[in-house]
């Protein structure tokens, strides 16, 4: 009887989502919107746009231009004069103008001092510092390639992993976490709050069904919607070229994380009793948790205080498991067995919170 009631409550919630699809569509596309937003952010901030003015085309001129490219910082565009480079800076078309002056190649060949004028737009400190760090690296690369005997040392890179993970690739995977986070709170919260708004919660309270059937039905409806949202985000990730290395882990952490936030959403909806409260609350809670979840890099790279706070919440461990499932490495110093233990403990805690919130809300009527 209890399971049958839960099934009918789930089906009724799904039917109501189809009858009033606007909020459901919003909940589905919000994570995709986040994905496109952060993709634009990652692509736009990948390299610093700079203008290069070359007065000559000698061997050393071209070698220095190539060395600037090997600094892996600049998006280089060649311009015919310093005046045009200055116009680009004034119109925010570039961050800096680098001039390779006339006679540069000859002076370098005769080991004479050669100056490289640099005009820098220091309006943005991050971009300006990128330029300041990359110019010495470009000079070092130049001398190491043209005059290797001048520099009495060399270097060898030893990679910790088999392949590089781009900032875009890392950030895109993190969007799966925010899809489950905000989507779960919205689906769980709206389904629970809607019963109070429509007045049907009293009917459920008077019906000869157990309270856990209502909570279970709400959770199952939220899980169905959440799976659709997560699948939609993953389709977009596939279009971006990402591929899974561990399907089982990816699906497992998706379901557990989804259960956590849908359960918390049901609890929020039971307390708020209004969808208009649930939606802003989901964003107000979800966005800060997403930004401290290690979405842009391992949490150990942030400040110690932020790292300690972040470890309290499940999004950190979910994001780490997603990164491992896609890219093949753990961006957190928590052992896998403890990571899964923490996620499962959060799932149990969230289920208890949803049950207690529902019981408390119904006990007041």
DAKAQUI-V245555 format. One record per helix or strand. SS is the DSSP state (H for helix, E for strand). FROM is the first residue (numbers start at 0). TO is the last residue. If there is no record, write none. Layout:
# DAKAQUI-V245555
ss = {SS/SS}
from = {FROM/FROM}
to = {TO/TO}
This chain:
# DAKAQUI-V245555
ss = {H/H/E/H/E/H/E/H/E/H/H/H/H/H/H/H/H/H/H}
from = {1/20/47/58/73/81/95/103/117/124/166/199/210/246/274/298/303/313/335}
to = {18/43/53/68/78/89/99/108/119/145/197/205/238/271/290/300/309/326/362}
